[in-house]
């Protein structure tokens, strides 16, 4: 949704999109918070979720594909003197993330909660299924999976809004016009993004073996949370 290539402006852009702050606050409210719990945050970006959870759980593993995003998060961690957030650069469709030779992130029953934020619309249904099956194995029994994603009915609206906000930021702060970025974002939406409607999410998660699937909407976004069946 928000380009991984623009960590410099990520927070500014994200906070400008209606529904973003509300859905992040709702995730924090939903996630199981116990002092001995371990949480995986996929698509962590600059770390808004793990930074809010750090004093409520034992450990958070924060994963993102963008080193630039993770560098921003690392700066925030050191500034706040937080010592229970582990940063890892990974692509969720990469073999070394899903089936590594050693030191796997996704080991059996490793996490009490897994959060996947604004990530899965970047992959097709086949890869969604593969990733969600692996995440299920990595959840503790009755562990919670939380997915925040783009509302398919608002996807093009969000893309146009992100382009407009970024355009204005670059003009104001760097005195240039980000034509290449706008073109890349538009082509990405047209050919490489795969948001799903509510009924497809529920069907997919149920088939994989998740139970008690719940669904909320937040302006431009959807929030799904579900549990690993015993």
N, C-alpha and C positions, 0 to 999 in steps of 0.2 A: 504494500500500500504506500508506504513512505520509503523513498529510495534508500537502499543501504549505502549509497555512495555519498550521502550528505549528512554525516554525523554532526557536522558543525552546526546545522540548522534543525536537526531532528526534533529536539524538545520544543522549539518555537513553533514548528509546523504542526506537530502532534497536538499540542495544547490549543491550537487554533481551530481544530476540527470538532464540530459539535458532537458530543457523545463520548469523546475519548477519555476525558477526566472521569466521567461518571462510570464508564465500564472498568477502568483501572481501580477505582474505589470499590466497586462491587466485587472484583476479583479478590481484593484484600479482605473483604468482608466474608467471602465464601470459603476461602482456603482454610484447611485445618491448621490451627495454630497451637502447637504444643511445644514446650521447651526442648523435647527430645525428637522432634520431627525433622525430616530432611525433605527439601523441596527442589524440584528441577524446574527452571524457567527457560523455556525454549523461545528464541526470538526476543531475547532480553533487551536488545537495543542499548540505550544508555542507562538502563537499570532502574527505571521508575518503580517496578514491582519489587525486585529484591531489596532495594534500599528501604522500602516501606515495611518489608517483612523481617528484616535482619534481626531486630530485637525481639521477635516473637517465636522464632523457631531455632533449631539447633544449627542447621546448615542449609545453604542455598547454593546450588550449582547453576550458574548463569551462562547460557549458551547463545552464541550468535554467529552468523556467517561473516560479519564485518569486523575486522580488526580495529577499524576506525571507531566504531561504536563501542567496542570493548575498552579501548583506550580511554574514552570519555568516562565510562563506568569506573575504570580503575582510578582515575583522578578523583572521582566522587568518593570512592571507598576510602582512599587514603586521607582525603580531607575530613571525612567523618570518623576516621579511626575505627572502621568496621573490620572484623577479622573472621567472619564466618560466611563470606561470599567467595566462592571459587569460580573464577572466570575461565571459560574454555571456548576457543574458536572452532566451530564445527558447522558443517553443512548437514542438515537432517536427512538428506537423501544420499549421503556419502557412505560408502562401505565401512570406513573406519569409525563412523558414528554408530551405525546399526550393528555391525558384526566385526569389531576390532579384534586384532590378534592378542592384545593384552590391555590391561587397565581399562576395561569397558566402563562407560558411563551408565549404559542401560543394562545393568545386571538385574537378576531376578529379585523382585520385591524390594528394590533399592530405595524407592521414594514413597513417602506418604501422600504427597500431592505432586502432580505434574501440571504446569501451566504452559500453554502453547499460544503465544500472542501474535496475531497478525502475520502468520507464517504459512499456514496450510493452504491459503488461497493461491500461493505461488506454485503449487504442485498439483498434478492431475489426480483423478480419483484412484488410479492404480497405486501411485506413490502415497496418497493419503492413507490407503488401506494398509500398505506395508509399514508405514511409520506408526500408525495408530495401533496395529497389532503388537509392534515392538514396545511401544509405550505401555500397553496393557500388561505385558509381561514384567515390566519394570516397576509397576505399582504394587505396593503392599495390598494384601487382601482388604477389600473395602476402601482402598485408596481412591483419591479423587483426581479425575482428569478435568481440567478447565481449559476451554478453547475460546479465545476471543478472535473474531474474524470480521471480514467485511460483509455487510448485508448485500446480497446479490442484487437487490433492487436499487441499491444506492451506489454501486461500484463505480459507474461512470461519473456520477456526481462527485464522489470523493476524489477521483483522479483529477477532474477539472479543478477542484478546490485546492488540492495540493500543488498543482502546477501554478495556479494563480498566486498562492501564498509564497511559493519559492521564487517565482518571477519577481515579485515585489521586494522580497528580502535581498535578492542579488542586486537588483537595480539600486536599492537604497544603500547597501553596505559595500558593494564591490564595484558599482558603476559599470556593470556590463549586463548583457542580456543572455540568459541561459538557454539558448535555442536547442543545443544538443541534449540538454537534460529533458526539456519538454518533449522533444521527439522520442527520446528513449523511453520516457514514462508512458507516452501514448502507445508506442509499439508494444511495450511490455503488457499493457492492459489488453490490447487487441489480440495478442498471440500467446502470452505466457502466464495468464492468470486464470484461475479456475475456482471462483467462489461457488458455494452450493446453497440451494434453498433449504429451509428448515426440514422439510420432510425427507430430503436426501441425507442430511446429517443424521437424523434420528435412525433412519434405516441402516446406514453404514455402521454407526456405532453399535447398534443392536446386533447386527450380523457378526461383528467382530467379537462380541462378548461383554460389552458394557451394559450396565443396567440402570434403571431409574434416570433416564435422560431428561434433563430439564433445559429450558430454552427461554432466553429473554432478549429483547431488542433495546438498543440504546442509540436512538437517532440513526446514525449511519452504520452502526455495528451490531453484531449479534454476539451473544454470550451463551455458551453451552457448557453445562457441567454434568458429569456422570461418574459412576463408580465402577470399579472392577468387580465383576461378579465373583463370588467364591467358587 
